Amino acid sequence: MLKLFAAAVAALLVAGPAVAQDKGAAAPAAKVKVLATFSILADLVRNVGGDRVEVAMLVGPNADSHVYSPAPADARKVADAGLVVANGLGFEGWIDRLVKSSGSKAPVVVASNGVKPRTAGGHSHGHKHGHSHDHGETDPHAWQSVPNVKIYVGNIRDALIATDPDGKAAYEANATGYLARLDALDKEVRDTVARMPKEARRVITNHDAFGYFAAGYGLQFIASHGVSTDAQPSARDVARIIGQMRKEKVRAVFLENVSDGRLLKQIADETGAKIGGTLYSDALTGPDGPAPTYIDLIRHNIRTLSAALTG
Ligand code: ZN
């Protein structure tokens, strides 16, 4: 295994990702090993890379990147990768150290490059950020807006072409097809929001992960936690949220797959708001869940919101 790995690295250094060249020109090149930092990016890479790539990820389905800490096996995944794809915007506070400690020479592409960053906590209530990692006030959850993900897809396509120039035509065709599906998805979200009563477009979630979604599609999300999941709200925060919910007649609270919903259930009990369902914010589900791909995730979220808020 170790020997194989060393050989692969040596071949990578010499020949780029096309490791299996010695079988002759007709043989398919070895797949490009791409490491995505979390499940949503992994899905985007699969869509653009198609069968030319082999995708691994660090933070898997239903797992929380905010509180992730790299294990030794993860450094090996990084060392094994020909390309690393990260979200950026401070989402993976651990990535630079991990890449460095792995000894990897793989390029790290920041998928969100070119996205207009949103500043978190811009509302009047202002969050107290007690958490330790360093994302400042930039909201990292840019993938919650489909137009932003079209920018991600362009960056991933360009990085794959730079890593594997032979695949240029395939990556371009895959990206074009996937971008068309994203356009259809974006339209579906807009059409659904347009059918929702204006006064109902207000919801409570656990952590502040839906700022780009809210800004892009005209909904208001109030979060009990900040942009990360690792800070606990104070009693004052909770009282403020309950007061705001009563004043603005918020109808529903939504749980998330990556964070603990106990506080939200208490808030729902106290205000009479209903639990509208589970939204998927920072991670896909496994293949049997409702959000195994990015498109499924957005579609599930907008249908869940619509079902709870309409009627
Ligand atoms: Zn988050």
Residues whose N, C-alpha, C, O or C-beta is under 5 A from the ligand:
A	BS01	ZN	A209 V227 D282
